[in-house]
């Protein structure tokens, strides 16, 4: 028989740097989850994505066990890393901060494909291009 779900907690945690401090500790403690165990498992699973904030969905069951599902980093973070930018433009419609190629868009779209609501690479590229434009990046 399937376990009964008590709660689903959604957090954005720095990859490899989860600690029992807020926001992780308070969000999980109220549901009786072993916070230290979660932090060590999360840090182990996200070592490869250092430097990103990783969205995670934590499903907590009635017996205090849990499962977590990691998502890809947000598209804006992937674009900024590909462009070596600290942040996007404050006024994206007037001030441009860089240019991104179709090859870079395709690479980011392939990485984000599991989190997007499309299976078509061209549509995924358009979605990523929209995010790039909102950061003040010109798409070539």
N, C-alpha and C positions, 0 to 999 in steps of 0.2 A: 504494500500500500504506500502511496506517495506521502511524503512528510507534509505537515500542515505549515503553511507559510505564516510567520508572525509579522514580518515587515520587510520592505525593500528600501534600502538606504542608498542614495546616489551622492557620490562625493567626487571632487577633483583633488587629487593628491599628487604632490611632486614625486616623480618616479624615483624609487630607491630611497626615499626619505620619509616614509611614514613613521610617525611617532605617536605615543599615547596622548600627546598634547592636542588641544583643539586644532582642527575640527574633528579629527578621527576619534579620539577618546570619548568625548561626550555623546557623539552620534551613535557609537556602538555600545557604550556602557549602559545606556538606558534600556537596551534590549538583552543585556546579560551575555554579550559576546566576550570571549577571551581576547582582549585588545592586543596584548603582547604577541600572541600567536598570529593574529591577523596581520600585524605590522611586519613580522618577520616573513610571512608568506608573501605579502604584497611586495616587500622590498626585493625578495628573491626573484619574483616573477617580472619585475619592472627594471632590473639592472640595465638591460640593453637600451632603455629609453631615457637615460640620464639627461636632465636638462629640460624635460617636458613635464607638464602637469597632465596626469592621466585620468580620464573619467573612468569611474568604476561603479558598477551596480552590485551591491551586496545584498543577497537574499538571505534573510535570517529566518530560521525555522523555529517552531514551538519548543523543540528540545535543545535550543541554544546552539545548534550547529549552524553552519553558514556555508554559502558558496559565493564566490565573487567572479564577476565577468569584467574583464578589462576591455576598454575601447581604445581606438587609436587616438593620439593627441589631436586637439582641435586643428582644423585646417589652417587657421590663421597662424598658429605656432609653427606648423610644418612649412608654410610659405615663408615666414620670417627667417627660419633656419636656412632654407634653401637660398634665400637672398642675402643672408648674413646681415640682417637688420636687427636693431635693438627693439624698435617699435615702428608702427605704421605712421602714416601722415595724419596730422591733426585736422587737416582740411583736404580730404582725398579728391574732391572735385576740382581743386585748384592747384594743390601742391603734390607733385608726383615724387616718390622716393626711389623708384627703380623700375626695371623691366623684367618680366618673366617670360621664358620661352614656352612654346607648346610642348617641348620634350619634358621640361620641368613640371608643367601642369599635368601631363600624363603620368609621370612618376608619382606625384602627390596623390592624384586621383586613384591610381592603382592601390596605393597604401591605404587610402580612406574608404575604398569600395565597400568593405564589410559594414561600415557605419552609415553609408549613404542609402537613400531609398531608391536606388536604381541599379540595374545590372549592366547598363550600357556605358562604355568608357567615354563616349563623346558627351553624353549628358553629365557624367561625373566631372569631366573637364570643364563644362560650362558652370557647374556649381562652384568648383574651386576657383575659376576665373572671376566669378562674382565676388567671392571672398577677397581675392587679390585686389580687385578694383576698389573695394571698400577700405582697403589698407593704403590706397594711394599708389598702387603698383600697376603699371601699364602692361597689358597682355599683348605679346607680339604674335 
